[in-house]
Amino acid sequence: MLRIGTPSRLGRRDFLTVGGLTLGGLSLPSILARAGVPLSEAGRPITDKAVVFLFLHGGPSQFETFDPKMTAPAEIRSATGEIPTRIPGVTFGSSFPKLAAMADRLAVVRSYVPGDGNHDIKPIVGKDGFGANLGSAYASVAGGNHPDNGMPSNVVLFPRAVDPNAGVEQSGFGKFVSNGPFASSAAPFQPDGGGALKKDMTLNLPLDRLDDRRALLSGFDQLKRGMETDAEAMEASRQKAFSILLGGVGEAFDLAREDPKTVERYDTAKLINVDKISKKWNNHKHYADNARTLGKLLLLARRVVERGAGFVTVTTNFVWDMHADSNNATVTEGMGYMGPPLDHAVSVFLDDLRQRGLEDKVLLVACGEMGRSPKINKNGGRDHWGPLGPLLLAGGGLPRGVVVGKSTANGGEPNTDPVRIPNLIGTVMHTMFDVGKLRVTRGVSREVLQMSEYAPIPGLHG
């Protein structure tokens, strides 16, 4: 936690808190010592790319997303119909007209096997990743924070990161912030928008009361141990320390600093009239939170990767479980709540990356923990299904306009070689790391080395 009181009251306890500045494991002296050195040029086996993992919690249907199966019987094929895409002969579920129009920039996997129908978060935190958020593997190698500005390397964004009135994150099916076998410094940083961000990333003091800012800086003289003693270099270090403390990292997490036109462009709240979401479903608040926050969460993800984060997990609450029971809507109604925000947010995000020259620098991954059953149940929902699920990737230098694999006629299993979670992790690893260099770098954990051995998704890598 970063706690600074009035300069005249800056005591030893507060100073120690500043000196031990820990934004996701940040060590202020180590940040200042490495400042200005690109990570890929500092002997670290990482690339200059980042990953944004959009986790669709609850298990989206492969039929109503990217594999409609419209020639199958009515109880199997997409309940929402289909729409043609920019890839000849390929259709998506009709809820995704914007993504269909840019399908020539996407990679869709139709033979992805999540493995089981359990509610958990296994693609992002599971046994194949040694019980850690995949970003922790990255941070264990790259360091917990970017040396130039202190940006956490590994970030998790829940709805409260952009809306303090949103519901709390659901952790009953797994903890997104788990660092597993990796050091605590590799754990994801989680701003919540209403608590941790304000407490941990901004000064507890109005700027207009920092009249004697140099007096505050003098406290950093006590950090000289372990740092360069050259007077000129020390002054530069103190200036950088002060700029970090004045919100260099916090600014990235503040959407009020973004161009209002860009915020409006990303906004998904306007797509769904949340007041008309049926209260008969216990998850109606989650549907509303998803609509209000999904676009802004992806905007926030863009802001933090642009400033040095290497892995960002984005997730709204448990909203894709379309059983048509007391908790969850039918497939048709549920896709009406969930499809437009996802279609809009992802398409705007990808366009924004392209316009900023980041399309090949940021890989977007979107999937859930499972797929949905081939047969629509008697209530109009689809049940849990582990043998097949939807998987979408875009950017990061991967091939564009690609459909990997095929499913069986009923959309329930792969009809070609299956793509499994280790393959997905392999693609993520090959995006984040120079794998050849990683394997000969001293000090890399056995877990990261083992993950680097996973074969990437066929057809997406040379």
C-alpha positions as CSV (number, residue, x, y, z in Angstrom):
1,M,0.0,0.0,0.0
2,L,1.2,3.5,-0.8
3,R,0.3,5.8,2.1
4,I,1.6,9.3,2.3
5,G,0.3,11.8,4.8
6,T,0.8,15.5,5.2
7,P,4.6,16.2,4.7
8,S,5.0,17.6,8.2
9,R,3.6,14.4,9.6
10,L,5.5,12.0,7.5
11,G,6.7,9.6,10.0
12,R,8.9,6.5,10.0
13,R,6.0,4.1,9.5
14,D,4.7,6.1,6.5
15,F,8.1,6.4,5.1
16,L,8.7,2.7,5.3
17,T,5.4,2.2,3.4
18,V,6.7,4.5,0.7
19,G,10.1,2.9,0.6
20,G,8.6,-0.6,0.3
21,L,6.2,0.5,-2.4
22,T,4.4,-2.6,-3.5
23,L,2.2,-2.4,-6.5
24,G,2.0,-6.0,-7.4
25,G,5.4,-6.7,-5.8
26,L,7.0,-3.4,-7.0
27,S,10.3,-2.6,-5.3
28,L,10.9,1.1,-5.8
29,P,14.7,1.0,-5.7
30,S,14.8,-1.8,-8.3
31,I,12.4,0.1,-10.5
32,L,14.5,3.2,-10.4
33,A,17.7,1.2,-11.0
34,R,16.3,-0.4,-14.2
35,A,14.3,2.6,-15.5
36,G,14.7,3.3,-19.2
37,V,15.9,-0.1,-20.2
38,P,13.4,-2.0,-22.4
39,L,12.7,-5.4,-20.9
40,S,13.5,-7.2,-24.1
41,E,16.9,-5.5,-24.1
42,A,17.6,-6.2,-20.5
43,G,18.5,-9.8,-20.9
44,R,15.0,-11.1,-20.3
45,P,13.6,-13.7,-22.6
46,I,10.3,-11.9,-23.4
47,T,8.9,-10.4,-26.5
48,D,7.5,-6.9,-26.9
49,K,3.9,-8.3,-27.0
50,A,1.1,-8.4,-24.5
51,V,-1.9,-10.7,-24.0
52,V,-5.4,-9.7,-23.0
53,F,-7.4,-12.7,-21.9
54,L,-11.1,-12.0,-22.0
55,F,-12.6,-14.8,-19.8
56,L,-16.3,-15.4,-20.6
57,H,-17.3,-16.8,-17.3
58,G,-20.1,-19.3,-17.2
59,G,-19.4,-21.2,-20.4
60,P,-20.6,-19.6,-23.7
61,S,-22.3,-21.7,-26.4
62,Q,-20.3,-22.7,-29.4
63,F,-23.5,-22.7,-31.5
64,E,-24.7,-19.2,-30.7
65,T,-21.2,-17.7,-31.1
66,F,-18.9,-19.0,-33.8
67,D,-20.2,-22.4,-35.0
68,P,-23.9,-22.1,-35.7
69,K,-24.6,-25.6,-37.3
70,M,-27.6,-24.3,-39.1
71,T,-28.0,-27.5,-41.2
72,A,-28.5,-29.5,-37.9
73,P,-32.0,-30.2,-36.5
74,A,-33.8,-27.4,-34.7
75,E,-33.0,-28.7,-31.2
76,I,-29.2,-28.5,-32.1
77,R,-28.6,-25.5,-34.4
78,S,-28.1,-22.0,-33.2
79,A,-31.2,-20.7,-31.5
80,T,-30.3,-17.2,-32.7
81,G,-29.6,-18.0,-36.3
82,E,-26.5,-17.1,-38.3
83,I,-24.8,-14.3,-40.1
84,P,-22.3,-14.5,-43.0
85,T,-18.8,-13.3,-42.3
86,R,-15.9,-11.9,-44.3
87,I,-14.5,-15.4,-44.6
88,P,-16.3,-17.1,-47.5
89,G,-18.5,-20.0,-46.4
90,V,-18.1,-19.2,-42.7
91,T,-20.9,-17.9,-40.5
92,F,-21.2,-16.7,-36.9
93,G,-24.2,-16.6,-34.6
94,S,-26.4,-13.6,-35.6
95,S,-25.6,-11.8,-32.4
96,F,-22.2,-10.9,-33.8
97,P,-22.6,-8.7,-36.9
98,K,-19.5,-6.5,-36.1
99,L,-17.2,-9.4,-35.5
100,A,-18.6,-11.1,-38.6
101,A,-17.6,-8.0,-40.6
102,M,-14.0,-8.3,-39.4
103,A,-13.7,-12.1,-39.4
104,D,-10.8,-11.8,-41.8
105,R,-8.8,-10.4,-38.9
106,L,-9.8,-13.1,-36.5
107,A,-8.8,-16.7,-35.7
108,V,-11.6,-19.0,-34.7
109,V,-11.0,-22.4,-33.2
110,R,-13.9,-24.9,-33.8
111,S,-12.2,-27.9,-32.3
112,Y,-11.4,-26.5,-28.9
113,V,-11.8,-28.9,-26.0
114,P,-12.1,-27.3,-22.6
115,G,-12.0,-30.8,-21.0
116,D,-14.9,-30.9,-18.7
117,G,-18.2,-29.2,-17.9
118,N,-17.2,-27.9,-14.5
119,H,-17.7,-24.3,-13.4
120,D,-14.2,-23.1,-12.8
121,I,-11.6,-20.9,-14.4
122,K,-9.4,-23.6,-15.8
123,P,-8.3,-21.9,-19.1
124,I,-6.8,-19.0,-17.1
125,V,-6.1,-20.6,-13.7
126,G,-5.9,-24.4,-13.8
127,K,-3.8,-27.5,-13.4
128,D,-2.0,-27.0,-16.8
129,G,-0.8,-23.6,-15.5
130,F,0.1,-25.0,-12.1
131,G,-2.8,-23.3,-10.3
132,A,-1.6,-19.8,-11.2
133,N,-3.0,-17.1,-13.3
134,L,-1.2,-17.3,-16.6
135,G,0.0,-13.8,-16.1
136,S,2.0,-14.9,-13.1
137,A,4.2,-17.1,-15.3
138,Y,4.9,-13.9,-17.3
139,A,5.6,-11.8,-14.3
140,S,7.8,-14.4,-12.7
141,V,10.2,-13.9,-15.7
142,A,9.5,-10.2,-16.7
143,G,9.3,-8.9,-13.1
144,G,6.3,-7.8,-11.2
145,N,6.4,-4.3,-12.6
146,H,7.6,-2.4,-15.7
147,P,10.9,-0.7,-14.8
148,D,10.1,2.6,-16.6
149,N,6.8,3.5,-14.8
150,G,6.0,0.8,-12.2
151,M,3.1,-0.6,-14.2
152,P,2.2,-4.0,-12.9
153,S,3.1,-6.7,-15.4
154,N,0.1,-8.8,-14.5
155,V,-3.3,-7.2,-14.0
156,V,-6.8,-8.6,-13.4
157,L,-9.8,-6.4,-14.2
158,F,-13.2,-7.0,-12.7
159,P,-16.3,-4.8,-13.3
160,R,-15.5,-2.7,-10.2
161,A,-12.3,-1.5,-11.9
162,V,-14.5,0.8,-14.0
163,D,-17.7,0.9,-12.0
164,P,-17.6,1.0,-8.1
165,N,-21.3,0.2,-8.1
166,A,-20.9,-3.1,-9.8
167,G,-21.1,-6.4,-8.0
168,V,-18.1,-7.9,-6.2
169,E,-16.2,-10.5,-8.2
170,Q,-17.2,-14.1,-7.9
171,S,-14.4,-16.3,-6.5
172,G,-16.4,-19.4,-5.7
173,F,-15.2,-21.1,-8.8
174,G,-11.5,-20.1,-8.5
175,K,-9.3,-17.2,-7.7
176,F,-8.2,-15.1,-10.7
177,V,-5.5,-13.5,-8.6
178,S,-3.8,-16.8,-7.7
179,N,0.0,-16.8,-8.2
180,G,0.3,-20.6,-7.6
181,P,3.9,-21.7,-7.2
182,F,5.3,-18.3,-8.2
183,A,6.4,-15.6,-5.9
184,S,3.9,-13.2,-4.5
185,S,5.4,-10.4,-6.6
186,A,4.1,-12.3,-9.7
187,A,0.5,-12.3,-8.4
188,P,-2.0,-10.2,-10.5
189,F,-2.6,-6.6,-9.4
190,Q,-6.4,-6.1,-9.0
191,P,-7.7,-2.5,-8.9
192,D,-11.3,-2.4,-7.8
193,G,-12.2,1.1,-8.7
194,G,-13.7,2.0,-5.3
195,G,-11.2,0.8,-2.8
196,A,-7.8,-0.6,-3.6
197,L,-7.1,1.7,-6.5
198,K,-7.7,4.8,-4.4
199,K,-5.9,3.4,-1.4
200,D,-3.0,1.9,-3.1
201,M,-2.2,4.0,-6.1
202,T,-2.8,7.6,-5.3
203,L,-1.5,10.1,-2.8
204,N,-3.8,10.6,0.2
205,L,-3.1,14.3,-0.1
206,P,-4.4,17.0,-2.4
207,L,-1.7,18.2,-4.9
208,D,-2.3,21.8,-3.9
209,R,-1.1,20.9,-0.3
210,L,2.2,19.6,-1.6
211,D,3.7,23.1,-1.4
212,D,7.0,21.7,0.0
213,R,7.4,18.8,-2.4
214,R,11.1,18.9,-2.1
215,A,10.7,18.2,1.6
216,L,8.9,15.1,0.7
217,L,11.5,14.1,-1.8
218,S,14.2,14.5,0.8
219,G,12.7,11.4,2.5
220,F,13.9,9.4,-0.5
221,D,17.5,10.1,0.5
222,Q,17.1,7.2,2.8
223,L,16.7,4.9,-0.2
224,K,20.3,5.6,-1.3
225,R,21.4,2.2,-0.1
226,G,21.5,-0.1,-3.1
227,M,21.2,2.7,-5.6
228,E,23.7,4.8,-7.5
229,T,25.5,7.4,-5.4
230,D,26.3,9.7,-8.2
231,A,24.6,13.0,-7.3
232,E,23.2,13.7,-10.7
233,A,21.9,10.2,-11.1
234,M,20.4,10.3,-7.6
235,E,18.5,13.5,-8.5
236,A,17.1,11.8,-11.6
237,S,16.1,8.8,-9.5
238,R,14.4,11.0,-6.9
239,Q,12.5,12.9,-9.6
240,K,11.4,9.6,-11.1
241,A,10.3,8.3,-7.7
242,F,8.2,11.4,-7.2
243,S,6.6,11.1,-10.6
244,I,5.6,7.5,-9.9
245,L,4.2,8.5,-6.6
246,L,2.2,11.3,-8.1
247,G,0.2,8.9,-10.1
248,G,2.0,7.7,-13.2
249,V,0.6,4.3,-12.8
250,G,-2.7,5.4,-11.3
251,E,-3.3,7.6,-14.3
252,A,-3.4,4.5,-16.5
253,F,-6.2,3.1,-14.5
254,D,-8.3,6.3,-14.5
255,L,-10.7,6.4,-17.5
256,A,-11.3,10.0,-16.7
257,R,-7.9,10.7,-18.3
258,E,-9.1,9.1,-21.6
259,D,-10.6,11.1,-24.5
260,P,-14.3,11.2,-23.8
261,K,-15.0,10.3,-27.4
262,T,-13.0,7.1,-27.0
263,V,-14.8,6.3,-23.8
264,E,-18.1,6.8,-25.6
265,R,-16.9,4.7,-28.5
266,Y,-16.2,1.7,-26.2
267,D,-19.3,2.1,-24.0
268,T,-21.5,-1.0,-24.0
269,A,-24.1,0.3,-21.5
270,K,-26.0,2.0,-24.3
271,L,-26.6,-1.3,-26.1
272,I,-28.8,-2.9,-23.5
273,N,-31.7,-1.4,-21.5
274,V,-30.8,-2.9,-18.2
275,D,-34.1,-1.9,-16.7
276,K,-35.8,-4.4,-19.0
277,I,-33.6,-7.3,-18.1
278,S,-36.0,-9.8,-16.5
279,K,-35.8,-10.0,-12.8
280,K,-37.0,-13.6,-12.9
281,W,-33.4,-14.7,-13.4
282,N,-31.2,-14.5,-10.3
283,N,-28.3,-13.4,-12.4
284,H,-30.1,-10.3,-13.7
285,K,-27.7,-8.1,-11.9
286,H,-24.7,-9.8,-13.5
287,Y,-26.3,-9.3,-17.0
288,A,-26.6,-5.6,-16.2
289,D,-23.0,-5.3,-14.9
290,N,-21.7,-7.0,-18.0
291,A,-23.6,-4.5,-20.2
292,R,-22.4,-1.5,-18.2
293,T,-18.8,-2.5,-17.9
294,L,-17.5,-4.8,-20.6
295,G,-16.5,-2.1,-23.1
296,K,-14.8,0.1,-20.5
297,L,-13.0,-2.9,-19.1
298,L,-11.4,-3.6,-22.5
299,L,-10.6,0.1,-22.9
300,L,-8.9,-0.1,-19.5
301,A,-7.0,-3.2,-20.7
302,R,-5.8,-1.2,-23.7
303,R,-4.6,1.6,-21.5
304,V,-2.5,-0.7,-19.3
305,V,-1.0,-2.8,-22.0
306,E,-0.1,0.4,-23.8
307,R,1.8,1.5,-20.7
308,G,3.7,-1.8,-20.2
309,A,1.5,-4.5,-18.7
310,G,2.3,-7.8,-20.2
311,F,-0.8,-9.9,-19.3
312,V,-4.3,-8.6,-18.5
313,T,-7.2,-10.8,-17.5
314,V,-10.6,-9.2,-18.1
315,T,-13.8,-10.8,-16.8
316,T,-17.3,-9.9,-15.8
317,N,-19.3,-11.9,-13.4
318,F,-20.9,-15.3,-14.0
319,V,-23.1,-14.5,-17.0
320,W,-22.8,-17.2,-19.8
321,D,-24.4,-20.1,-18.0
322,M,-27.6,-20.2,-20.0
323,H,-29.4,-23.2,-18.5
324,A,-32.9,-21.5,-18.5
325,D,-33.2,-22.3,-14.8
326,S,-33.9,-20.0,-11.8
327,N,-30.5,-18.4,-12.1
328,N,-30.0,-18.1,-15.9
329,A,-31.9,-17.0,-18.9
330,T,-32.8,-19.1,-21.9
331,V,-30.2,-19.2,-24.8
332,T,-32.2,-16.8,-26.9
333,E,-32.9,-14.3,-24.2
334,G,-29.4,-14.6,-22.7
335,M,-27.7,-14.0,-26.0
336,G,-29.9,-10.9,-26.3
337,Y,-28.2,-9.6,-23.1
338,M,-24.7,-10.9,-23.8
339,G,-24.2,-10.9,-27.5
340,P,-24.3,-7.2,-28.3
341,P,-21.9,-6.0,-25.6
342,L,-19.4,-8.7,-26.5
343,D,-19.7,-8.0,-30.3
344,H,-19.3,-4.3,-29.8
345,A,-16.6,-4.3,-27.1
346,V,-14.3,-6.7,-28.9
347,S,-14.7,-5.1,-32.4
348,V,-14.0,-1.6,-31.0
349,F,-11.0,-2.9,-29.0
350,L,-9.5,-4.5,-32.1
351,D,-10.1,-1.4,-34.2
352,D,-8.5,0.7,-31.5
353,L,-5.4,-1.5,-31.4
354,R,-5.1,-1.2,-35.2
355,Q,-5.4,2.6,-35.1
356,R,-2.7,2.8,-32.5
357,G,-0.3,0.5,-34.3
358,L,-0.8,-2.2,-31.6
359,E,-2.6,-4.9,-33.6
360,D,0.4,-7.2,-33.9
361,K,1.6,-6.3,-30.4
362,V,-1.5,-7.4,-28.4
363,L,-3.0,-10.8,-28.5
364,L,-6.7,-11.0,-27.6
365,V,-7.9,-14.4,-26.3
366,A,-11.6,-15.0,-25.6
367,C,-13.2,-18.2,-24.2
368,G,-15.0,-19.6,-21.2
369,E,-14.4,-22.6,-19.0
370,M,-16.6,-24.9,-21.2
371,G,-19.1,-25.0,-24.0
372,R,-22.8,-25.8,-24.1
373,S,-24.7,-29.0,-24.8
374,P,-25.6,-29.8,-28.5
375,K,-29.3,-30.3,-27.6
376,I,-31.3,-27.4,-26.3
377,N,-33.1,-28.5,-23.1
378,K,-36.9,-28.5,-22.5
379,N,-36.7,-25.0,-21.0
380,G,-34.9,-23.4,-23.9
381,G,-31.4,-23.5,-22.4
382,R,-28.2,-25.4,-23.0
383,D,-26.4,-27.3,-20.3
384,H,-22.8,-27.8,-19.4
385,W,-20.5,-29.3,-22.0
386,G,-16.8,-30.1,-21.7
387,P,-16.0,-31.8,-25.0
388,L,-16.2,-28.7,-27.1
389,G,-16.4,-24.9,-26.6
390,P,-15.8,-21.7,-28.5
391,L,-12.4,-20.0,-28.7
392,L,-11.5,-16.7,-30.4
393,L,-8.1,-15.2,-30.9
394,A,-7.0,-12.0,-32.7
395,G,-3.9,-9.9,-33.1
396,G,-0.5,-10.6,-31.5
397,G,0.9,-11.4,-35.0
398,L,-1.2,-14.5,-35.4
399,P,-2.6,-15.4,-38.9
400,R,-5.8,-13.6,-39.7
401,G,-9.1,-14.9,-41.2
402,V,-8.3,-18.4,-40.0
403,V,-10.7,-21.1,-38.9
404,V,-8.9,-23.9,-37.0
405,G,-10.4,-27.3,-36.9
406,K,-13.9,-28.6,-37.4
407,S,-16.6,-30.0,-35.1
408,T,-18.8,-32.9,-35.6
409,A,-22.2,-32.6,-37.3
410,N,-24.0,-32.0,-34.0
411,G,-21.4,-29.5,-32.8
412,G,-20.5,-31.6,-29.7
413,E,-17.0,-32.9,-30.3
414,P,-14.0,-32.1,-32.5
415,N,-14.1,-33.7,-36.0
416,T,-10.4,-32.9,-36.4
417,D,-7.4,-33.0,-34.0
418,P,-8.6,-31.4,-30.8
419,V,-7.1,-28.2,-29.5
420,R,-6.8,-28.4,-25.7
421,I,-5.9,-26.0,-22.9
422,P,-2.2,-26.8,-23.1
423,N,-2.3,-25.8,-26.7
424,L,-3.9,-22.5,-25.8
425,I,-1.3,-21.9,-23.1
426,G,1.4,-22.8,-25.7
427,T,0.1,-20.1,-28.0
428,V,0.1,-17.6,-25.1
429,M,3.6,-18.6,-24.1
430,H,5.0,-18.2,-27.6
431,T,3.4,-14.8,-27.8
432,M,4.8,-13.5,-24.5
433,F,8.2,-15.1,-24.6
434,D,11.2,-15.7,-26.8
435,V,10.8,-19.4,-26.1
436,G,14.2,-20.4,-27.4
437,K,15.9,-17.8,-25.2
438,L,13.6,-18.7,-22.3
439,R,14.8,-22.3,-22.2
440,V,18.4,-21.4,-21.9
441,T,17.9,-18.5,-19.4
442,R,19.2,-19.2,-15.9
443,G,16.7,-18.8,-13.0
444,V,13.5,-19.6,-15.0
445,S,11.2,-21.8,-12.9
446,R,10.6,-25.4,-13.9
447,E,6.9,-24.6,-14.2
448,V,7.5,-21.8,-16.8
449,L,9.9,-24.1,-18.7
450,Q,7.3,-26.9,-18.7
451,M,4.6,-24.5,-19.9
452,S,6.9,-23.4,-22.7
453,E,7.0,-27.0,-23.9
454,Y,3.3,-27.0,-24.6
455,A,2.6,-27.2,-28.4
456,P,0.8,-24.1,-29.6
457,I,-2.4,-24.2,-31.5
458,P,-1.7,-25.8,-34.9
459,G,-2.1,-23.5,-37.8
460,L,-1.4,-20.3,-35.8
461,H,2.4,-20.5,-35.5
462,G,5.2,-21.3,-37.9
